[in-house]
């Protein structure tokens, strides 16, 4: 075995000289460790979900409803996990999903994540709610691939400015989050009265934007309170409809992916609107309590539009087997989020790198042990519903 799975051999060889990983290789253990080490506010913001947490639990339970059926004697000596997604070449079908306010986890925040992603040539989807301006995040990505995620503000001129800045900073693909026209009911944050944006965290793209600065009436340094109040007034945009997607095409000439799709009719409308991709996601359970698990929505959406658009998957990915299941059910690639955030909080850039290397090694090994060497070989026949 070679490539990503070499990380396994590296760990075992280091063990011979009594050098062990500083973080767990079972990525599901990171959350418990983060709860012990991070501040209650930081942990609650990342780990917390909407309402009772039913949607987040459903996301994970959905993976257990599917079981892999390994096949034998299929020559798995030459694995290849590479894939091209929306014009971006990936070494494995994995992207780093957008997460805001990462500086509450580590001072280097988005910059550390960008450096780790670049080291492995994995795209980072940089959040509008980043702790550093998107231009700085782009520089940290170096020559690695990078996508930009838009939280569509109420101010159209500001939205256009965000897109122009992302294009100028060489972000190749636009990801538009649809499911956060307002924040969900999040008890973890509410019980602590904690919303980092109101403390000036996660607003770097806004505060550095000339359109935003003009609206505030001058430099942010002398208008900080007014800037935060203006952010609160324009962050969400509940007036958006499908007709507004034309605005995106007017201001973005690259691929566009719509994130937050859970219903087949919405997937079809995305295709009819000329979008290049849909991302099946429920925001990791952070928006609607009691919503359908993303993995349960995936097969129907693939059946509806999989032959017309690129279907990506988000919400609940933790280990290599999760990726295998999502791909077998029709996703072209997956977005991983909370695990790398915990890695960042626990060990900075090295922690993010550890999470990614674990995930890709586990993915490659799981595929090989299931009798698969190419992503296109992963089909529903490798799964059984329990």
PyMOL commands that set and color helices and strands:
alter all, ss='L'
color gray80, all
select helices_A, chain A and resi 3-16+27-37+40-47+54-64+102-104+109-119+134-141+156-168+187-190+196-199+204-207+210-216+220-222+224-234+242-251+264-272+283-285+294-305+320-328+338-369+375-377+380-382
alter helices_A, ss='H'
color red, helices_A
select strands_A, chain A and resi 66-68+83-85+88-90+94-96+124-126+146-150+173-177+255-261+277-280+310-314+333-336+383-385
alter strands_A, ss='S'
color yellow, strands_A
deselect
rebuild
show_as cartoon
